[in-house]
Amino acid sequence: EHRFLAYFILILVIVNFAVSIFQNYDRRAKFFSKMALHICGAQIILGILNVLLKIPTLLTALHTGMGVALLSVLYIALYYRLSARGDKFPAKSFQAIETELA
């Protein structure tokens, strides 16, 4: 069910945030892990409001958008965590993308 997946994701985000604090992660990875925790909280509030207000269209769109934002922020946190360790990452670096766009 949808709620159990939400609880599971919340637990994973909390664990990720706690690990980022106690281990020597890059400061940017810590920042994005903290941001993911805040987004997860907002996502839960939006989910509760969706249920209480009988699924209004605007809240449903915001809830979906927050899910995308959560996925994106966790991906960026993973990128900074792995790049700080010197691991190869399957995507171009953000600097390379910015250079191409300029």
TIDREN-548346 format. One record per residue: residue number from 1; x negated, y negated, z negated of N, C-alpha, C in turn. Coordinates in Angstrom, 1 decimal, always signed. Atoms other than C-alpha are relative to their C-alpha. Layout:
BEGIN
loke:n.X:n.Y:n.Z:ca.X:ca.Y:ca.Z:c.X:c.Y:c.Z
NUM:X:Y:Z:X:Y:Z:X:Y:Z
...
This chain:
BEGIN
loke:n.X:n.Y:n.Z:ca.X:ca.Y:ca.Z:c.X:c.Y:c.Z
1:-0.8:+1.2:+0.0:+0.0:+0.0:+0.0:-0.9:-1.2:+0.0
2:+0.7:+1.3:-0.1:-1.0:-3.6:+0.6:-0.6:-0.5:-1.3
3:+0.5:+0.5:+1.3:-1.4:-4.5:-3.1:-1.2:+0.8:-0.5
4:+1.1:-0.8:+0.4:-3.7:-1.6:-3.8:-1.3:-0.4:+0.7
5:+1.2:+0.5:-0.8:-6.0:-2.7:-1.0:-0.5:-1.3:-0.5
6:+0.4:+1.3:+0.6:-5.9:-6.2:-2.4:-0.8:+0.1:-1.3
7:+0.7:-0.2:+1.2:-6.9:-5.0:-5.8:-1.4:+0.6:+0.2
8:+1.3:-0.6:-0.4:-9.7:-2.9:-4.3:-1.0:-1.1:+0.5
9:+0.8:+1.1:-0.6:-11.0:-5.9:-2.3:-0.4:-1.0:-1.1
10:+0.4:+0.9:+1.1:-10.9:-8.1:-5.4:-1.1:+0.6:-0.9
11:+1.0:-0.6:+0.8:-12.9:-5.6:-7.4:-1.4:+0.0:+0.7
12:+1.3:+0.0:-0.8:-15.5:-5.4:-4.6:-0.6:-1.4:+0.1
13:+0.4:+1.4:+0.0:-15.7:-9.2:-4.4:-0.6:-0.4:-1.3
14:+0.5:+0.3:+1.3:-16.2:-9.5:-8.1:-1.3:+0.7:-0.3
15:+1.3:-0.7:+0.1:-18.9:-6.8:-8.1:-1.1:-0.6:+0.8
16:+1.0:+0.7:-0.9:-20.6:-8.5:-5.2:-0.5:-1.3:-0.6
17:+0.4:+1.3:+0.6:-20.6:-11.8:-7.0:-0.9:+0.2:-1.2
18:+0.8:-0.3:+1.2:-21.9:-10.3:-10.3:-1.4:+0.5:+0.4
19:+1.3:-0.5:-0.5:-24.7:-8.5:-8.4:-0.8:-1.1:+0.5
20:+0.8:+1.2:-0.6:-25.7:-11.7:-6.6:-0.5:-0.9:-1.1
21:+0.5:+0.8:+1.2:-26.0:-13.4:-10.0:-1.2:+0.6:-0.6
22:+1.0:-0.6:+0.8:-28.1:-10.8:-11.7:-1.2:+0.5:+0.8
23:+1.2:-0.4:-0.9:-30.4:-9.9:-8.7:-0.5:-1.3:+0.7
24:+0.7:+1.1:-0.6:-32.7:-12.2:-6.9:+0.5:-0.2:+1.4
25:-0.5:+0.3:-1.3:-30.5:-13.1:-4.0:-0.3:-1.4:+0.5
26:+0.2:+1.3:-0.5:-31.0:-16.0:-1.7:+1.1:-1.0:-0.5
27:-1.0:+1.0:+0.6:-29.2:-19.2:-3.0:+1.2:-0.1:+0.9
28:-1.1:+0.1:-1.0:-27.1:-19.3:+0.2:+0.9:+1.2:-0.2
29:-0.8:-1.2:+0.1:-26.0:-15.7:-0.3:+0.8:-0.1:-1.3
30:-0.8:+0.2:+1.2:-25.0:-16.6:-3.9:+1.1:-1.0:+0.2
31:-1.0:+1.0:-0.3:-23.1:-19.6:-2.7:+1.2:+0.6:+0.7
32:-1.1:-0.6:-0.7:-21.1:-17.6:-0.2:+0.7:+1.1:-0.7
33:-0.6:-1.0:+0.9:-20.5:-14.8:-2.7:+1.0:-0.7:-0.9
34:-0.9:+0.7:+0.9:-19.0:-17.4:-5.1:+1.2:-0.6:+0.8
35:-1.1:+0.5:-0.9:-17.0:-18.9:-2.2:+1.0:+1.1:+0.3
36:-0.9:-1.1:-0.3:-15.6:-15.5:-1.4:+0.9:+0.3:-1.3
37:-0.8:-0.2:+1.3:-14.5:-15.1:-5.1:+1.1:-1.1:+0.0
38:-1.0:+1.0:+0.1:-12.6:-18.4:-4.9:+1.1:+0.2:+1.1
39:-0.9:-0.3:-1.1:-11.1:-17.5:-1.5:+0.9:+1.2:-0.4
40:-0.7:-1.1:+0.5:-10.0:-14.2:-3.0:+1.1:-0.4:-1.0
41:-1.0:+0.5:+0.9:-8.2:-16.0:-5.8:+1.1:-0.7:+0.7
42:-1.1:+0.7:-0.8:-6.4:-18.3:-3.4:+0.8:+1.0:+0.8
43:-0.7:-1.0:-0.8:-5.5:-15.3:-1.3:+1.0:+0.8:-0.9
44:-0.9:-0.7:+0.9:-3.9:-13.6:-4.3:+1.2:-0.9:-0.3
45:-1.1:+0.9:+0.3:-1.9:-16.7:-5.2:+0.9:-0.2:+1.2
46:-0.9:+0.1:-1.2:-0.7:-17.0:-1.6:+0.8:+1.3:+0.2
47:-0.8:-1.3:-0.1:+0.3:-13.3:-1.6:+1.1:+0.0:-1.0
48:-1.1:+0.0:+1.0:+2.3:-13.8:-4.8:+1.1:-1.0:+0.4
49:-1.0:+1.0:-0.5:+4.0:-16.9:-3.4:+0.8:+0.6:+1.2
50:-0.7:-0.6:-1.1:+4.8:-15.0:-0.2:+1.1:+0.9:-0.5
51:-1.0:-1.0:+0.5:+6.6:-12.3:-2.2:+1.2:-0.8:-0.7
52:-1.0:+0.7:+0.7:+8.4:-14.8:-4.5:+0.9:-0.9:+0.8
53:-0.8:+0.9:-0.8:+9.5:-17.1:-1.8:+0.6:+0.7:+1.3
54:-0.6:-0.8:-1.0:+10.6:-14.3:+0.5:-0.6:-0.3:+1.4
55:+0.8:+0.0:-1.2:+7.9:-14.6:+3.2:+0.3:-1.2:+0.9
56:-0.2:+1.1:-0.9:+8.1:-18.1:+4.6:-1.1:+0.0:+1.0
57:+0.9:+0.0:-1.1:+6.3:-18.6:+7.9:-1.3:-0.7:-0.3
58:+1.2:+0.7:+0.3:+3.8:-21.2:+6.7:-0.9:+0.7:-0.9
59:+0.8:-0.7:+1.0:+2.7:-19.2:+3.7:-0.6:+1.3:+0.6
60:+0.5:-1.2:-0.6:+2.4:-16.1:+5.8:-1.2:-0.3:+0.9
61:+1.2:+0.4:-0.9:+0.1:-17.9:+8.3:-1.2:-0.4:-0.9
62:+1.1:+0.3:+0.9:-2.0:-19.3:+5.4:-0.6:+1.2:-0.6
63:+0.5:-1.2:+0.6:-2.3:-15.9:+3.8:-0.8:+0.8:+1.0
64:+0.8:-0.7:-1.0:-3.5:-14.4:+7.1:-1.3:-0.8:+0.3
65:+1.2:+0.8:-0.3:-5.9:-17.3:+7.7:-1.0:+0.2:-1.2
66:+0.9:-0.2:+1.1:-7.3:-16.8:+4.2:-0.7:+1.3:+0.0
67:+0.6:-1.3:-0.2:-7.9:-13.2:+5.0:-1.2:+0.0:+1.0
68:+1.1:+0.2:-1.0:-9.9:-14.2:+8.0:-1.2:-0.8:-0.6
69:+1.0:+0.8:+0.6:-11.8:-16.8:+6.0:-0.8:+0.9:-1.0
70:+0.7:-0.8:+1.0:-12.6:-14.2:+3.3:-1.0:+1.0:+0.8
71:+0.9:-0.8:-0.8:-14.0:-11.8:+5.9:-1.2:-0.7:+0.6
72:+1.1:+0.8:-0.5:-16.0:-14.5:+7.5:-1.1:-0.4:-1.0
73:+0.9:+0.5:+1.0:-17.5:-15.8:+4.3:-0.8:+1.2:-0.6
74:+0.7:-1.2:+0.4:-18.4:-12.2:+3.2:-1.1:+0.4:+1.0
75:+0.9:-0.4:-1.0:-20.1:-11.6:+6.5:-1.2:-1.0:+0.0
76:+1.1:+1.0:+0.1:-22.1:-14.9:+6.2:-0.9:+0.3:-1.3
77:+0.7:-0.3:+1.2:-23.1:-13.9:+2.6:-0.9:+1.2:+0.3
78:+0.8:-1.2:-0.4:-24.3:-10.5:+3.9:-1.1:-0.4:+0.9
79:+1.0:+0.4:-0.9:-26.2:-12.2:+6.7:-1.2:-0.7:-0.8
80:+1.0:+0.7:+0.8:-28.1:-14.5:+4.2:-0.7:+1.0:-0.9
81:+0.6:-1.0:+0.9:-28.7:-11.6:+1.8:-1.0:+0.9:+0.7
82:+0.9:-0.8:-0.8:-30.2:-9.4:+4.5:-1.2:-0.8:+0.6
83:+1.1:+0.7:-0.6:-32.2:-12.1:+6.2:-1.0:-0.5:-1.0
84:+1.0:+0.4:+1.0:-33.8:-13.2:+3.0:-0.9:+1.1:-0.4
85:+0.9:-1.1:+0.3:-35.1:-9.7:+2.5:-0.9:+0.4:+1.2
86:+0.8:-0.3:-1.1:-36.5:-9.7:+6.0:+0.6:+1.1:+0.9
87:-0.6:-1.1:-0.7:-34.1:-7.0:+7.3:+0.4:-0.6:+1.4
88:-0.5:+0.3:-1.4:-33.1:-7.0:+11.0:+1.5:-0.1:-0.2
89:-1.4:+0.1:+0.1:-29.6:-8.2:+11.4:+0.5:+0.0:+1.5
90:-0.4:-0.2:-1.3:-27.5:-7.3:+14.5:+0.5:-1.3:+0.8
91:-0.5:+1.2:-0.7:-26.5:-10.9:+15.3:-1.1:-1.0:+0.1
92:+1.0:+1.0:-0.2:-28.4:-13.9:+16.5:+0.0:-0.9:-1.3
93:+0.1:+0.9:+1.1:-29.6:-16.3:+13.8:+0.9:-1.2:+0.2
94:-0.9:+1.2:-0.2:-27.4:-19.3:+13.1:-0.8:-1.2:+0.7
95:+0.8:+1.1:-0.6:-30.3:-21.6:+14.1:+0.0:+0.2:+1.6
96:+0.1:-0.2:-1.4:-30.5:-19.9:+17.5:+1.4:-0.3:+0.7
97:-1.3:+0.3:-0.5:-26.7:-20.3:+18.0:+0.1:-1.6:+0.1
98:+0.0:+1.5:+0.0:-27.0:-24.0:+17.0:-0.8:-0.6:+1.1
99:+0.8:+0.5:-1.1:-29.8:-24.5:+19.5:+0.6:+0.2:+1.3
100:-0.7:-0.2:-1.3:-27.8:-23.0:+22.3:+1.1:-0.9:+0.2
101:-1.2:+0.9:-0.1:-24.8:-25.2:+21.5:-0.4:-1.4:+0.2
102:+0.5:+1.4:-0.1:-26.9:-28.4:+21.4:-0.3:-0.4:+1.4
